[in-house]
Amino acid sequence: MANSTSSNTNKSKSTHPVSDKVQSSLHESVDTLAQKAGSTEERLREAAHSGSESIAAKQEEVQAKWEQSSIKKYATENPIATAGIAFAAGVLLTSLLRKK
């Protein structure tokens, strides 16, 4: 038992002052980096949360406009004509893009 106590005492007294200073400096650097990373993570999470709320609100607004849209009413009343119009627009757009 006496040997282990004296070896613990020797371990706590370092004979490597340069290594200890480097180790201390590295610990401080890691702690500082961890604090900055933590605050950056919090800001990113807050920005993501507010962005998702903004997108959800905009999505609800667009959905409400779509529900009241005359285009939606026409498309639901005339699905075959709507498909024909979409096909014709696609053919026209494709032909215009191929000419360039």
N, C-alpha and C positions, 0 to 999 in steps of 0.2 A: 504494500500500500504506500509506503514511504517513497518508493521509487517512482510511482505514477504521479504523485503529487509534485515531486521535484521536477519531473519531465514536463508537467503542465506549466509550472512556473517558468521553466526555460523557454517554452513555446510562446508564452505571452510576452516575454522580453525578446524583441527581435534583434538579430545581429546584422540585418540587411536594411539599413535606413533608406537607401535609394529605392529598393524594391517596395518598401512600405509606402514611400512617398508616391511612387507611380501607382500603386494599388489604391491609395486614398484618392488620388486625382481621378483615376478611372471610375471609382465608385461615385464620386461627385458628378462626373460627366454622365454616367448612366442614369443617376437620379434626376439630373436636369433634363436629360433627353426624355425620360419617362414622363416627367411633368409636362413638358411641351407636347409630347405625343398625346397625353391624356386630354389636355385642353383643346388640341386640334381635333381629336376624335369627337369631343363634345360639340364643338362648333359645326363639324360636318354632320353629326346626327341631327342637330337643331335645323340646319339648312335643309337637309333631306326631308325632315318632318314637315317643315313649312312649305317646301316645294310640293310634297305629296298632297298636302291640304289644298294648296293652290290648284293643282292639277285636278283634284277631285271636284272642287267647286266649279272649275271651268268645264269639266266633263258634264256635270249636272246642268249647267247653263246651255251647253250645246245640245244635250239630250232634250231639254225643254223646247228649244227652238226647233229641233227636228220634229218633235211631236206636233208642233203647230204649223209645220211647213206645208205649203201647197204641193211641193214636189213629192213629199211622202204620200200625201193624199192621192196624187195622180198615179204614183208607182203602185200603190196598193189596189187602186181601182182598175188599172190597166197594166197588169204584169207583162203581158206578151209585147205590147207596144213599148214598154220600158226596156225590155230585153233587146228589142230590135233597134231602138235608139242607141243603146249602149254599144251594141255590135257595130252599128254604122259609125259611131264616133271612134271606136277602136280602129276600124279599117282606115278611116280618114287620117287619124293621127299616125298610124303606122306608115301609110303611104307618104305623108309629109316628112316623117323622120328619115325614111329611106332615100329620099331625093337629095338630101344633104350629103 
